[in-house]
Amino acid sequence: MPLPLDGLPQQERERIQTDLLALRIIYSERYGYASEWESAETHVPTHLRGYFQQRLNFYRTAQRHSI
């Protein structure tokens, strides 16, 4: 059974995976679990690290507004 992301270009899949990683880190922070985004950032492709930081900041801001 093919996964829904299989048909997407590699660059788009990397972007989605980077976004999901940022979400996991914010989820961990929100519920008090240890999360080391600095070490997680090493798993992000170099060309997407700026995007990763943007998503972390976006989700942190969104978290503050939803509380």
Secondary structure, 3 states (H helix, E strand, C coil): CCCCCCCCCHHHHHHHHHHHHHHHHHHHHHCCCCCCHHHHHHHCCHHHHHHHHHHHHHHHHHHHHHC
